[in-house]
Amino acid sequence: MPQGQPEQIPLDGLTTRQRRNRPLTIVHTGSMKGKSTAAFGLALRGWNQGWSIGVFQFVKSAKWKVGEEAAFRALGRIHDESGEGGAVDWQKMGEGWSWTRKSGTEEDHAAAALEGWREIQRRLKAEEHQLYVLDEFTYPMKWGWVDVDEVVATLKERPGYQHVIITGRNADPRLIEAADLVVEMTKIKHPMDEGQKGQRGIEW
């Protein structure tokens, strides 16, 4: 059932094709792991469709290498060399870890996050990508570094065919209200409950 069946047909004046092919704002939130993992899974599907993929990480340090980054950079090289799939651009937009912020002041981190958001706004206006992953972007909004109402307005007014996926805990209610698809990751069990630390291939 790749396309699925909607439970109801809205009276919005759109054809089935128009409604199916509208760009989506997607939010992955909640306290459990898997938010970014699910977003990168969607990005893989987009790459296979030939979409240009833009990934923007907001909190992780530039020194932190996640497995998905290496994989997507490789996919980007495949596209550049063979034309298969889509172009990939992976950017680290913030600085430091959310729970330590070891380097720089809070003002530095806030300025870096805001500049990252400004870059995304520029790209949305230019319709540079078909799919954006704004990884851990809920945190700059929660901390007041990026204005939530401005984010919502920008997403609502973005031109063309551009999907946007935002990940992170504690998504603002205004963002949730504006989104088309919202997933909340809830924990049932986790190995860390039994004292097991994260491991290669699972957490990174």
C-alpha positions in Angstrom: 0.0 0.0 0.0 2.6 2.6 -1.1 0.1 5.4 -1.6 -2.4 4.7 1.2 -6.0 5.7 1.3 -7.1 8.9 3.1 -9.8 8.6 5.7 -11.6 11.7 4.3 -11.6 13.9 1.2 -11.5 17.6 2.2 -13.5 20.2 0.3 -10.5 22.3 -0.6 -11.1 22.5 -4.4 -7.9 20.6 -5.2 -7.6 17.6 -7.4 -6.3 14.3 -6.0 -3.0 14.8 -7.8 -2.7 18.4 -6.5 -3.4 17.3 -3.0 -1.0 14.3 -3.2 1.9 16.4 -4.5 1.8 19.3 -2.2 5.0 20.0 -0.1 4.9 18.9 3.5 6.1 20.2 6.8 7.0 17.2 9.0 8.0 17.3 12.7 9.6 14.4 14.5 9.5 15.1 18.3 9.3 13.3 21.6 11.7 12.0 24.2 12.8 8.7 22.6 15.6 8.1 20.1 14.8 7.7 16.4 13.7 11.2 15.4 16.7 12.0 13.2 17.0 8.3 12.1 13.4 8.5 10.7 14.2 11.9 9.0 17.2 10.5 7.3 15.2 7.5 6.2 12.8 9.9 4.4 15.8 11.7 2.9 17.0 8.4 1.5 13.7 8.0 -0.3 14.0 11.6 -1.6 17.5 10.9 -2.8 16.2 7.9 -4.7 13.6 10.2 -6.4 16.4 12.4 -7.6 15.6 15.2 -5.2 18.2 17.7 -4.0 18.7 17.0 -0.3 19.8 19.7 2.2 20.7 18.6 5.7 21.3 21.2 8.4 22.4 20.1 11.9 21.9 22.7 14.5 23.3 21.4 17.8 26.0 18.8 17.3 29.6 19.9 17.2 31.3 20.0 13.8 33.7 17.4 15.3 30.9 14.9 15.8 30.7 12.5 12.9 27.4 10.7 12.6 27.1 7.6 10.4 24.3 9.2 8.3 26.6 12.1 7.3 29.2 9.7 5.9 26.5 7.8 4.0 24.9 10.9 2.5 28.2 12.4 1.5 28.9 9.2 -0.3 25.5 9.3 -2.0 26.3 12.9 -3.0 29.5 11.7 -4.7 27.6 9.0 -6.5 25.2 11.7 -7.8 28.1 14.0 -8.9 29.9 11.1 -10.7 27.0 9.3 -12.3 23.9 11.4 -12.1 22.1 8.8 -10.0 19.9 10.0 -7.2 20.0 13.6 -6.1 22.5 16.2 -5.0 23.4 16.2 -1.3 24.5 19.2 0.8 25.3 18.5 4.5 25.8 21.6 6.8 26.5 21.9 10.5 24.7 25.1 11.4 25.2 25.3 15.2 28.1 25.0 17.6 28.6 22.7 20.6 26.5 20.3 22.5 23.1 21.2 23.9 23.9 19.8 27.3 27.4 21.0 27.7 28.0 24.0 25.3 31.7 23.7 26.1 33.1 26.1 23.5 31.9 29.7 23.1 29.3 31.6 25.0 25.5 31.3 24.8 25.5 34.4 22.6 27.9 32.7 20.2 25.7 29.6 19.9 22.6 31.8 19.5 24.3 33.8 16.7 25.4 30.6 14.9 22.0 29.1 15.1 20.3 32.3 13.8 22.8 32.5 10.9 22.0 28.9 10.1 18.3 29.7 10.0 19.0 32.7 7.8 20.8 30.5 5.4 17.9 28.1 5.3 15.5 31.0 4.6 17.7 32.1 1.7 17.6 28.5 0.3 13.9 28.2 0.7 13.3 31.5 -1.2 15.6 30.3 -4.0 13.9 26.8 -4.0 17.4 25.2 -3.7 16.3 21.8 -2.4 13.4 19.5 -2.7 13.9 18.1 0.8 15.3 19.8 3.9 16.3 18.0 7.1 16.5 20.6 10.0 18.1 18.2 12.5 17.6 19.2 16.2 16.1 22.5 15.1 13.5 22.5 17.9 16.2 23.4 20.4 17.2 26.8 19.0 13.5 27.6 19.0 13.0 26.4 22.6 16.0 28.4 23.8 14.7 31.6 22.1 17.6 31.8 19.6 15.3 31.5 16.6 11.8 33.0 16.6 9.1 30.3 16.3 6.5 32.6 14.7 9.0 33.6 12.0 9.8 29.9 11.3 6.1 29.1 11.0 5.5 32.0 8.7 8.5 31.2 6.5 7.5 27.6 6.2 3.9 28.5 5.3 5.0 31.0 2.7 7.8 28.9 1.1 7.5 28.7 -2.7 7.5 25.7 -5.0 7.9 22.0 -4.1 10.0 21.8 -0.9 9.5 19.3 1.9 10.9 20.3 5.3 11.5 17.9 8.2 12.3 19.3 11.6 13.6 17.0 14.4 14.1 17.4 18.2 12.4 17.2 21.5 9.8 19.6 22.9 8.5 20.9 19.6 6.7 24.2 20.1 2.9 23.9 19.9 2.8 26.6 17.2 5.1 24.5 15.0 3.1 21.3 15.7 -0.1 23.2 14.7 1.4 24.4 11.4 2.9 21.0 10.4 1.2 18.6 8.1 2.7 15.5 9.7 3.8 15.1 13.3 5.3 12.1 14.9 6.1 11.8 18.6 8.7 9.2 19.6 7.7 7.7 23.0 9.8 5.3 25.0 8.7 1.8 25.9 12.1 0.3 26.6 15.7 1.4 26.1 19.0 -0.4 26.7 20.2 2.6 28.7 17.5 1.8 31.3 19.7 -1.2 32.1 22.9 0.8 32.2 24.0 0.0 28.6 25.8 2.9 26.8 25.2 3.8 23.2 27.0 1.6 20.6 28.3 1.9 17.1 25.8 1.3 14.4 22.9 1.9 16.7 23.4 5.4 18.1 25.9 6.6 15.6 
